[in-house]
Structure formats: structure tokens, C-alpha cells
Amino acid sequence: MSPSADRESFQRVLDGFLGRHPHRSGPVAVDAPDPWRARARIGTLELRPLAEGDVAVLADFAARLGADSRTLFCPYPWDDPAALERAFQGAIAQARDHIDAMVVLTDGAATVGHAFLWKAGGNPYSAADGLEIPELGVAVADAWQGRGLGGLLVRWLQAVAAGLGRDAVELTTAPANDRGWSTYRSAGFEHLGDIRTPLGVDVTAATLGQAVATAWRVERQMAWVVRADQRERILAHLARKRAEAGTATP
Ligand SMILES: CC(C)(COP(=O)(O)OP(=O)(O)OC[C@H]1O[C@@H](n2cnc3c(N)ncnc32)[C@H](O)[C@@H]1OP(=O)(O)O)[C@@H](O)C(=O)NCCC(=O)NCCS
């Protein structure tokens, strides 16, 4: 996609957000030289890629997630401070190396949202079937939930995936997560089935055997198809993935 097409697609995401939340005010700006570097400002909110030195930004976000949110959003080992800091440093390195697309949303000094596309730079697991399908994760700080920010982050990452030419975006979500379900459904994700999902780790790394999980949960597998001409192959690939992962927790 050309830089101007990238910028337009991110601008459309912001326009949609402001249309759904017209009370939001303040200057709006988008800068998107390419999908990896896309960033935006909406009044006091800033949405930007995760950058070097952002361990404290992620730690601030973690401190704003209560127990229920941490149970639903668990890409990091929340209960082990040393491992958590290493995981944050790993996430920053993966973002720097364009392996994962990672964004943070700040409101003034507070980190109020974090979202990512694991393996946006290339997913060896789906590539074995000739497809590029990154996996999405998202969370909003407790006190900022229910104001449209989760929907904004998901749509932003959909624009990143489309801009990078990916075939689809996959995610998993706990069956009891009603707010997550509404967020994903209204952003165009479809429910495909149940899948055993590792907790506390990068799920794509665990799927590739590069990370070891010690806990699992059966979640809903959902997908958003970017390339409609590849739909059948995408659904067949994700069905194979469900069959391989299984639905029984050890
Ligand atoms: C899930 C989460 C990211 C959604 O972000 P959010 O900013 O709270 O949600 P939004 O305000 O953008 O609302 C998204 C949708 O959920 C709906 N919603 C809001 N509160 C809801 C509730 N209590 N129950 C069901 N749906 C709800 C909204 O109406 C909206 O639907 P719409 O787009 O059709 O209008 C956020 O709540 C969160 O971080 N939760 C804890 C961690 C988590 O669950 N992460 C996802 C793991 S898969």
C-alpha cells in the first residue's frame, strides 16, 4: 500500500471512532509513513507503536489492569515480576524488529491501552499453509473501559494488518468475555469454533514450540478475513489449527 493509502485507512479508523464517540474533542492528527510507524493523536489520547525504553509504559499499563482484566488478557506472566520485565523487554524487541506490531494508547501520562498483532512481520505457522495470519491481543485499562477505546485499538490493528497485506487476523477470547465478544463482533470478526489456548505467553511462539506454557484455557477462536479471495483456504487453515491444538486442557 502506498503511504497516502496507509494514511487514509488510519484516518478512516479515527473518523469512525469520532463518529461513534462525538463527545471526544481536541485536535486530531494521523502520521502513517507505513503501517509499522502509524501513530495518531486525538485530543489527550496518543496511539503509537511501542518503542525502545517503553518498559515503564507497559508497567504503568499493567498497574491499571485489575485482576479480572489480567485473567482475560494474559499474554504476559503477570504474577512473576522478573519474568514480566523480561517479557516486556522481549515485546519491545519484537516490535523493533518488525516481528510483532505492538501499539500503546496513552491519555496524558497514563498508559490506557495496549494491543498487538503477534507475527505481523511473518507467521511461520500460517506461512506453512501459504497464508499470513497474525494474532491479535488487546486490553484497555480498567478505568478507561467502555469508552470505545478497545474498538479503536482493534480497528487500528485491522488497518495495520490490511496495510501490511496480511490475509486475515486471528484472535482467541474467553467464552465469558462479553465485552471482548461485542468488541470483536462489531469490528467484523467471526466466531469459528473453540481452541485450546496457552496462557501467560506469546501464543504464536507457543504454537511454534518456541515458548512453553504451563496453563491453558479453552477459548473462542475468531477471525477477520482481509483477503476475501482466500477465504476458503483461511478457514481451512484455522480449522486445522483448532484440530491440532485440541479443546481439552491438560
Ligand atoms: C475487551 C476490551 C478490550 C474492550 O475495550 P473497551 O474499550 O472496554 O470496549 P469499547 O468501549 O470499545 O466497546 C466495545 C464494544 O463492547 C460493548 N460493550 C461495552 N460494555 C459491555 C459489556 N459490559 N458487556 C457487553 N458488551 C459491552 C460496546 O457496546 C461495544 O460494542 P459496539 O462496538 O457494538 O458498540 C476491554 O474491555 C478490556 O480490556 N477488557 C479486559 C481485558 C480483555 O478482556 N481483553 C481482551 C481479551 S480477548
The ligand as an ORCA input file, in Angstrom:
! r2SCAN-3c Opt
* xyz 0 1
  C     -12.383     -6.106     25.880
  C     -11.880     -4.674     25.884
  C     -10.556     -4.589     25.150
  C     -12.907     -3.795     25.138
  O     -12.488     -2.473     25.168
  P     -13.463     -1.326     25.725
  O     -12.778     -0.042     25.489
  O     -13.847     -1.647     27.110
  O     -14.721     -1.547     24.791
  P     -15.471     -0.472     23.899
  O     -15.902      0.667     24.761
  O     -14.620     -0.177     22.714
  O     -16.763     -1.296     23.487
  C     -16.657     -2.340     22.584
  C     -17.997     -2.997     22.441
  O     -18.361     -3.666     23.654
  C     -19.681     -3.246     24.030
  N     -19.746     -3.309     25.484
  C     -19.351     -2.362     26.357
  N     -19.544     -2.805     27.606
  C     -20.068     -4.051     27.515
  C     -20.465     -5.031     28.468
  N     -20.356     -4.819     29.776
  N     -20.953     -6.211     28.006
  C     -21.058     -6.449     26.679
  N     -20.681     -5.546     25.734
  C     -20.193     -4.365     26.153
  C     -19.804     -1.867     23.480
  O     -21.161     -1.513     23.301
  C     -19.089     -2.002     22.160
  O     -19.918     -2.638     21.209
  P     -20.261     -1.869     19.853
  O     -18.927     -1.635     19.167
  O     -21.118     -2.860     19.127
  O     -20.918     -0.617     20.275
  C     -11.720     -4.101     27.322
  O     -12.986     -4.083     27.971
  C     -10.725     -4.858     28.160
  O      -9.542     -4.588     28.108
  N     -11.212     -5.824     28.964
  C     -10.319     -6.607     29.849
  C      -9.247     -7.366     29.096
  C      -9.823     -8.153     27.932
  O     -10.866     -8.758     28.051
  N      -9.097     -8.137     26.806
  C      -9.492     -8.919     25.647
  C      -9.050    -10.323     25.816
  S      -9.588    -11.384     24.487
*
